Amino acid sequence: MQPPSPETRFLAAISRAAAAEFGADHPLAKAAAAALDSGTFADAARARELLAALEESIRERLLALAHREMREDVSAIWNLLPGAARSGGIH
């Protein structure tokens, strides 16, 4: 099984941040979830458009929440370093 791409991780984090901030029925939360389900560029672009259309302070708050989730996921970082575990990188 291949680890999720950074784009997939970003959409998942934005979906969760929007759902936590506005509720699961918010258009951004729904669009990001739809992009994850479909995997299409058009759905991902729609989610990014909705994110960009938010008031700057709200957008920055959601991006901060998503960034925190992504940076604290150590397994995802290791997944982007092929061979790290085999070379003794994980102790």
C-alpha positions as CSV (number, residue, x, y, z in Angstrom):
1,M,0.0,0.0,0.0
2,Q,1.3,3.4,-1.0
3,P,1.3,6.2,1.6
4,P,-1.1,9.1,1.0
5,S,0.4,11.9,-1.1
6,P,1.0,15.3,0.4
7,E,-2.0,16.6,-1.6
8,T,-4.2,13.9,-0.2
9,R,-3.0,14.7,3.3
10,F,-3.6,18.4,2.8
11,L,-7.2,17.9,1.6
12,A,-7.9,15.6,4.5
13,A,-6.5,18.1,7.0
14,I,-8.4,21.0,5.4
15,S,-11.6,18.9,5.4
16,R,-11.2,18.1,9.1
17,A,-10.3,21.7,10.0
18,A,-13.3,23.1,8.1
19,A,-15.6,20.6,9.7
20,A,-14.3,21.4,13.2
21,E,-14.5,25.1,12.6
22,F,-17.8,25.3,10.7
23,G,-19.4,21.9,10.9
24,A,-19.4,18.9,8.5
25,D,-22.1,20.5,6.2
26,H,-19.9,23.6,5.4
27,P,-19.2,23.8,1.6
28,L,-15.4,23.7,2.1
29,A,-15.6,20.6,4.4
30,K,-17.8,18.9,1.9
31,A,-15.7,19.9,-1.1
32,A,-12.5,18.7,0.4
33,A,-14.1,15.4,1.4
34,A,-15.5,15.0,-2.1
35,A,-12.0,15.7,-3.5
36,L,-10.6,12.9,-1.3
37,D,-13.4,10.5,-2.4
38,S,-13.1,11.2,-6.1
39,G,-9.4,11.9,-6.5
40,T,-10.1,14.2,-9.4
41,F,-8.3,17.5,-10.1
42,A,-11.6,19.3,-10.6
43,D,-12.8,18.4,-7.1
44,A,-9.5,19.3,-5.6
45,A,-9.5,22.6,-7.5
46,R,-13.0,23.4,-6.2
47,A,-11.9,22.8,-2.6
48,R,-8.9,25.1,-3.1
49,E,-11.2,27.8,-4.6
50,L,-13.5,27.7,-1.6
51,L,-10.5,27.9,0.7
52,A,-9.1,30.9,-1.2
53,A,-12.5,32.6,-1.1
54,L,-12.6,32.7,2.7
55,E,-11.9,35.8,4.6
56,E,-8.1,36.0,5.2
57,S,-8.2,35.6,8.9
58,I,-10.4,32.5,8.7
59,R,-8.4,31.0,5.9
60,E,-5.2,31.5,7.9
61,R,-6.7,29.8,10.9
62,L,-7.8,26.8,8.9
63,L,-4.4,26.6,7.2
64,A,-2.7,26.8,10.6
65,L,-4.9,23.9,11.9
66,A,-4.1,21.8,8.8
67,H,-0.4,22.6,8.9
68,R,-0.2,21.6,12.6
69,E,-1.9,18.3,11.8
70,M,0.4,17.6,8.9
71,R,3.6,18.5,10.7
72,E,2.8,16.4,13.7
73,D,2.2,13.3,11.6
74,V,5.6,11.7,12.0
75,S,4.6,8.6,10.1
76,A,3.9,10.7,7.0
77,I,7.3,12.3,7.2
78,W,9.0,8.9,7.3
79,N,6.8,7.7,4.4
80,L,8.3,10.4,2.3
81,L,11.9,9.1,3.1
82,P,12.0,5.8,1.2
83,G,14.5,3.4,2.8
84,A,14.9,5.4,6.0
85,A,13.7,2.6,8.2
86,R,15.8,0.0,6.3
87,S,18.9,2.2,6.7
88,G,18.6,2.5,10.4
89,G,16.8,5.8,10.4
90,I,14.2,4.6,12.9
91,H,15.5,3.4,16.3
